């Protein structure tokens, strides 16, 4: 396993290109590893739609109908 790169504004983009984790040097603040001056990793910045399956909508519909039925039946008592 490769040794993780230590955060340094000059070498942080290079570490991203290598696919290695960026960690703060020993004794430094952990915030140094997430410096705002680094480039964003373009691989993790894409949106992928994940629509809910049809049966999830069916479960919600059954839940709402069951709740409404419960209220109507118990309020009529």
C-alpha positions as CSV (number, residue, x, y, z in Angstrom):
1,X,0.0,0.0,0.0
2,X,1.3,3.5,-0.9
3,X,2.2,6.0,1.7
4,X,-0.4,8.8,2.0
5,X,0.8,12.2,0.9
6,X,1.0,15.0,3.5
7,X,-1.0,18.2,2.7
8,X,1.0,20.9,1.2
9,X,-0.7,23.5,-1.0
10,X,2.1,23.0,-3.6
11,X,1.8,19.2,-3.8
12,X,-1.8,18.6,-2.9
13,X,-3.0,18.6,-6.6
14,X,-0.3,16.1,-7.4
15,X,-1.4,13.8,-4.6
16,X,-5.0,14.0,-6.0
17,X,-3.7,12.9,-9.4
18,X,-2.0,9.9,-7.9
19,X,-5.3,8.8,-6.1
20,X,-3.6,8.8,-2.7
21,X,-5.3,10.2,0.5
22,X,-4.1,13.6,1.7
23,X,-3.4,13.7,5.4
24,X,-2.0,16.5,7.6
25,X,1.6,16.2,8.7
26,X,2.1,14.8,12.3
27,X,1.5,17.5,14.9
28,X,-0.3,19.8,12.4
29,X,-4.0,20.8,12.4
30,X,-6.3,18.3,10.6
31,X,-7.7,21.3,8.8
32,X,-4.5,21.5,6.8
33,X,-5.6,18.3,5.0
34,X,-8.7,20.0,3.7
35,X,-7.2,23.2,2.6
36,X,-9.5,25.3,0.4
37,X,-6.7,26.1,-2.0
38,X,-6.6,22.6,-3.4
39,X,-8.2,21.6,-6.6
40,X,-11.5,19.6,-6.4
41,X,-11.4,16.0,-7.5
42,X,-13.6,16.0,-10.6
43,X,-14.5,12.3,-10.2
44,X,-16.6,12.9,-7.1
45,X,-18.3,16.1,-8.3
46,X,-20.7,14.6,-10.8
47,X,-24.4,14.1,-10.1
48,X,-26.0,10.8,-11.0
49,X,-29.7,10.5,-10.7
50,X,-31.0,7.5,-8.7
51,X,-34.8,7.4,-9.0
52,X,-36.7,5.5,-6.4
53,X,-38.1,2.1,-7.5
54,X,-41.8,1.8,-8.2
55,X,-42.4,-0.3,-5.1
56,X,-41.2,2.6,-2.8
57,X,-44.0,4.8,-4.2
58,X,-46.4,1.9,-3.6
59,X,-45.3,1.6,0.0
60,X,-45.8,5.4,0.6
61,X,-49.2,5.3,-1.0
62,X,-50.2,2.3,1.2
63,X,-48.9,4.1,4.3
64,X,-50.9,7.3,3.5
65,X,-54.1,5.4,2.7
66,X,-53.7,3.3,5.8
67,X,-53.1,6.5,7.9
68,X,-56.1,8.2,6.5
69,X,-58.3,5.1,7.0
70,X,-57.1,4.8,10.6
71,X,-58.0,8.5,11.3
72,X,-61.4,8.2,9.7
73,X,-62.3,5.0,11.5
74,X,-61.1,6.1,14.9
75,X,-62.6,9.6,14.7
76,X,-66.0,8.1,14.0
77,X,-66.1,6.3,17.3
